Amino acid sequence: METTKQEPIKSRYGAKTTAKQIAKQYDLNGKNVIVTGGYSGVGLEITKALVMAGAKVLVPVRNKQKAQATLKGIPNVEMDTMNLMEPDSIDAFADRFLATGKPLHLLINDAGIMAPPLKRDSRGYESQFSTNHLGHFQLTARLWPALVKANGARVVAVSSRAQRIGGVNFDDPNFMSREYVPMKAYAQSKSANVLFAVELDRIGKEYGVRSFAAHPGLVPTTNLGSSSLERMKPGISRSAAKAAMRITHLLHVSSFINVLKKSKPHHVGDEFKNNQQGAATPVWCALSDELVGKGGVYCEDCNIAKAVQDSTSPFGVLPWATDKEAAKKLWQLSEKLTGAKFEF
């Protein structure tokens, strides 16, 4: 099979397309889908769009109370508990799904955190690398038999334009000896998402599994960063912290945008998107007939993004996020750090 070129195609959709506009073109009856983060922000809109098209969606959740509230009334959605920073939790979730014997037609790895203070999981791994990449690596590895069973599955790694800020530091991915900079850690995890899609597609296409990395766009209404409040007790202090966090998050986003928007003229994709528009590119990657026979590419605005050499370009993906050797190296590192291996 030929390698898919990292260059735009003549897509029917664009920056302002919504997830439901894409999903309504497809019949997903009988299809099983897992959407991590599928009960909040962009992930919730992904869930709604796929259910509308007839899919049965399973949403792994950390916050069951919140998930019950946001998913209430949506048909054909089930919940199960899972925490991407807890390896045993991931294994237990995967075991429960595999026990059903169902094929898994779509796996959309959307859950993530952005720029929190330094925090580590039980293994000592930095929280963003642990949640955004390693947890999804382990989950995909454990669900691999169900993906192969689908005879034509797709895996979508939801990334970010933050990949333009920096790649994976293979010498110190968990910030053990270098200064922790929240946005650099976030960028590393998002570049890792792209590299994972590149290598997973290279290996998986032989088994009928194709993989894509998707940038939702600039969506300021997501709940990235909210995990830092979960241990706080309700009340004035929590409310104040939540307000402060929102301001801080917006400052992060504003700073992030200023870094990325260095060139002129203005492009429509530089504008903020709502959650429905943000969900469009991941859904396009999951469903589009325009991507049949393709994979292993980074997509934005419902199209394959162009490869660029520097971050001054308004769009595109940087070389460190799509480098095939770096993708293999990350795969090996991820196996070592998680102990998870794909059963090829």
C-alpha positions in Angstrom: 0.0 0.0 0.0 1.2 3.5 -0.9 2.0 6.0 1.8 -0.5 8.8 2.0 1.0 12.2 1.1 0.8 14.9 3.7 -0.9 17.4 1.4 -4.4 18.7 1.0 -7.0 16.9 -1.1 -10.2 18.3 -2.7 -12.3 17.9 0.3 -16.0 18.7 0.2 -15.8 20.3 3.6 -14.0 23.1 5.3 -13.3 25.2 8.5 -16.9 26.0 9.2 -18.3 22.6 8.7 -20.0 20.9 11.7 -19.7 17.3 12.8 -23.4 16.6 12.1 -23.2 17.9 8.6 -20.6 15.2 7.9 -22.1 12.4 10.0 -25.6 12.7 8.4 -24.0 11.5 5.1 -23.3 8.1 6.6 -25.2 5.1 8.0 -23.5 3.9 11.1 -26.1 1.4 12.2 -24.4 -1.7 13.6 -21.1 0.2 14.2 -19.5 0.2 17.6 -17.5 3.3 18.6 -15.5 4.4 21.6 -14.9 8.1 22.2 -12.6 9.0 25.0 -13.6 12.4 26.4 -16.9 11.9 24.7 -18.9 13.6 27.4 -17.4 17.0 27.3 -16.6 19.8 24.9 -15.6 18.7 21.4 -15.8 15.1 22.5 -19.5 15.4 23.4 -20.3 16.8 19.9 -18.4 13.9 18.4 -20.6 11.5 20.4 -23.8 13.3 19.4 -22.9 13.3 15.7 -22.0 9.6 15.6 -25.1 8.6 17.5 -27.2 10.7 15.1 -25.8 8.6 12.2 -26.8 5.4 14.0 -23.7 4.3 15.8 -23.6 2.7 19.3 -21.1 4.8 21.3 -19.3 3.8 24.5 -17.8 6.6 26.5 -15.1 6.0 29.1 -15.5 8.4 32.0 -13.6 9.7 35.0 -16.3 11.9 36.3 -19.5 9.7 36.2 -21.7 12.4 37.7 -20.7 14.9 35.1 -21.0 12.4 32.3 -24.5 11.3 33.3 -25.6 14.9 33.2 -24.2 15.7 29.8 -25.1 12.4 28.1 -28.6 12.3 29.6 -31.2 11.8 26.9 -28.8 10.8 24.1 -29.8 7.4 22.8 -27.4 4.5 22.1 -24.7 5.8 24.4 -23.2 3.8 27.2 -20.7 4.8 29.9 -17.9 2.9 31.6 -15.2 4.0 34.0 -11.7 4.6 33.0 -8.8 7.0 33.9 -6.1 7.4 31.3 -3.5 8.1 34.0 -4.1 4.8 35.7 -2.8 1.7 33.8 -5.0 -0.8 35.7 -8.1 1.3 35.0 -7.3 1.2 31.2 -6.7 -2.6 31.3 -10.0 -3.2 33.2 -12.0 -1.1 30.8 -10.5 -2.8 27.7 -11.0 -6.3 29.3 -14.7 -5.5 29.8 -15.1 -4.4 26.2 -13.2 -7.3 24.8 -15.4 -9.7 26.9 -18.4 -8.6 24.9 -16.9 -10.0 21.7 -17.9 -6.9 19.7 -15.8 -5.6 16.9 -14.6 -2.0 17.4 -15.2 0.0 14.2 -14.1 3.5 15.4 -11.8 4.5 18.2 -11.6 8.3 18.7 -9.0 9.3 21.3 -10.2 12.7 22.2 -9.7 13.0 26.0 -6.9 15.3 27.0 -5.6 17.9 29.4 -3.8 21.2 28.6 -1.1 23.1 30.4 -1.7 22.1 34.1 0.8 22.7 36.8 3.3 19.9 37.1 1.7 16.7 38.1 2.8 13.0 37.8 1.0 9.7 37.6 1.8 6.8 39.9 4.8 5.9 37.7 6.2 9.3 37.8 5.3 10.2 34.3 4.3 13.9 33.5 0.5 14.2 33.4 0.0 15.5 29.9 2.3 12.9 28.3 0.6 10.3 30.5 -2.9 11.3 29.7 -2.8 12.6 26.1 -0.4 10.0 24.7 0.6 7.1 26.9 -2.9 6.3 28.1 -4.2 6.3 24.6 -1.3 4.2 23.4 -2.1 1.6 26.1 -5.8 1.7 25.4 -5.4 1.3 21.6 -3.0 -1.6 22.2 -5.4 -3.4 24.5 -8.4 -2.9 22.1 -6.4 -4.0 19.1 -8.1 -7.4 18.7 -11.5 -5.7 18.5 -10.2 -3.1 16.0 -8.9 -5.9 13.7 -12.1 -7.8 14.1 -14.0 -4.9 12.6 -12.4 -5.5 9.2 -12.0 -1.9 8.4 -11.6 0.2 11.6 -10.2 3.7 12.0 -8.4 5.2 14.9 -8.4 9.0 15.3 -5.9 10.7 17.6 -7.2 14.2 18.4 -4.1 16.4 18.3 -3.7 20.2 18.2 -1.9 23.0 16.4 0.3 23.0 19.4 2.4 20.4 17.6 3.9 23.4 15.9 5.5 24.6 19.2 7.8 21.5 19.7 8.3 17.8 19.3 9.0 14.9 21.6 12.1 15.2 23.8 13.2 11.5 23.8 16.0 12.2 26.3 13.6 13.5 28.9 9.9 13.2 27.9 8.7 13.3 31.5 10.6 16.5 32.6 12.7 14.7 35.2 15.8 16.9 34.5 14.6 19.9 32.5 12.4 22.7 33.6 8.7 22.0 33.3 7.0 24.5 31.0 3.3 23.6 30.7 2.8 24.6 27.1 5.9 22.8 26.0 4.7 19.7 27.7 1.3 20.1 26.0 3.0 20.6 22.6 5.1 17.5 23.2 2.0 15.4 23.9 0.2 16.7 20.8 3.2 16.0 18.6 3.2 12.5 20.1 -0.4 12.1 19.1 0.5 12.7 15.5 3.6 10.4 15.6 1.4 7.7 17.1 -1.1 8.0 14.2 1.8 7.8 11.7 3.3 4.6 13.1 -0.1 3.0 13.9 -1.2 3.5 10.3 2.0 2.1 8.9 1.6 -1.1 11.0 -2.2 -1.3 11.1 -3.1 -0.9 7.4 -2.0 -4.6 6.8 -4.8 -5.5 9.3 -7.4 -3.1 7.8 -6.9 -0.5 10.5 -6.2 3.1 9.4 -5.2 5.9 11.6 -5.4 9.7 11.5 -4.4 12.7 13.6 -7.0 15.5 13.8 -6.7 19.1 14.8 -10.1 20.4 15.9 -9.2 24.1 15.4 -9.1 27.0 17.8 -12.0 26.1 20.2 -11.9 28.2 23.3 -15.1 26.6 24.8 -13.6 23.2 25.6 -12.9 22.0 29.2 -9.2 21.5 28.8 -7.5 22.1 32.2 -10.6 21.3 34.3 -9.0 18.2 35.9 -7.1 20.5 38.2 -10.3 21.3 40.1 -11.7 17.9 40.6 -10.1 17.4 44.1 -11.3 20.7 45.4 -14.4 20.9 47.6 -17.4 22.8 46.3 -17.8 26.3 47.5 -16.5 29.8 47.2 -12.9 28.7 46.9 -13.6 26.3 44.2 -15.7 28.8 42.3 -12.9 31.4 42.6 -10.4 28.8 41.4 -12.6 27.9 38.5 -13.0 31.5 37.4 -9.2 32.0 37.7 -8.6 28.8 35.8 -10.8 30.0 33.0 -9.0 33.3 32.8 -5.6 31.5 32.9 -6.8 29.1 30.2 -7.9 31.9 28.0 -4.5 33.6 28.5 -2.9 30.3 27.5 -5.1 30.2 24.4 -4.4 33.8 23.6 -0.7 33.4 24.0 -0.9 30.2 22.0 -2.7 31.9 19.2 -0.3 34.8 19.1 2.5 32.3 18.6 0.7 30.6 15.8 -0.8 33.5 14.0 2.4 35.2 12.7 1.6 35.5 9.1 -0.8 37.5 6.9 -3.3 37.6 5.2 -5.9 36.4 7.6 -7.3 33.0 7.0 -10.7 31.6 8.0 -9.2 28.8 9.9 -7.5 31.2 12.3 -11.0 32.1 13.6 -12.4 30.6 16.7 -14.6 27.6 16.2 -17.5 26.4 18.3 -17.6 22.8 19.7 -19.7 21.6 16.8 -17.2 22.9 14.3 -14.3 21.6 16.4 -15.8 18.1 16.3 -16.0 18.1 12.5 -12.4 17.2 11.6 -12.2 14.2 14.0 -15.5 13.0 12.6 -14.3 13.6 9.0 -11.2 11.5 9.8 -13.4 8.8 11.3 -16.0 8.6 8.5 -15.0 10.3 5.3 -15.1 8.3 2.0 -12.6 10.8 0.8 -10.0 9.1 3.0 -10.6 5.5 1.9 -7.2 3.9 1.3 -5.5 6.7 3.1 -4.0 7.2 6.6 -1.1 8.2 8.7 -1.6 11.9 8.2 -2.4 15.0 10.2 -5.7 16.7 9.3 -7.2 20.2 9.9 -10.3 22.0 8.7 -11.7 18.7 7.3 -8.8 18.2 5.0 -5.3 16.7 5.0 -3.0 19.4 6.2 0.0 20.6 4.3 3.6 19.8 5.5 5.4 22.9 6.4 9.0 23.6 7.5 8.5 26.3 10.1 5.8 27.6 12.5 5.4 30.9 10.7 3.0 29.4 8.2 -0.7 29.9 9.1 -1.5 26.1 8.9 0.2 22.8 8.5 2.2 20.2 10.4 5.9 20.4 11.3 8.4 17.7 10.3 9.0 16.6 13.9 5.4 15.5 14.2 5.4 13.3 11.1 8.9 12.0 10.9 8.7 8.3 10.3 11.8 7.4 12.3 10.7 9.6 15.2 7.3 7.8 15.0 9.0 4.4 15.3 11.2 5.7 18.2 8.1 6.9 20.1 6.4 3.6 19.6 9.3 1.8 21.1 9.5 4.3 24.0 5.7 4.0 24.6 6.0 0.2 24.8 8.8 0.5 27.3 7.0 3.1 29.5 3.6 1.4 29.5 4.5 -2.2 29.1 1.7 -2.5 26.5 2.3 -4.2 23.2 0.1 -4.7 20.2 -0.7 -8.3 19.3 0.3 -8.4 15.7 
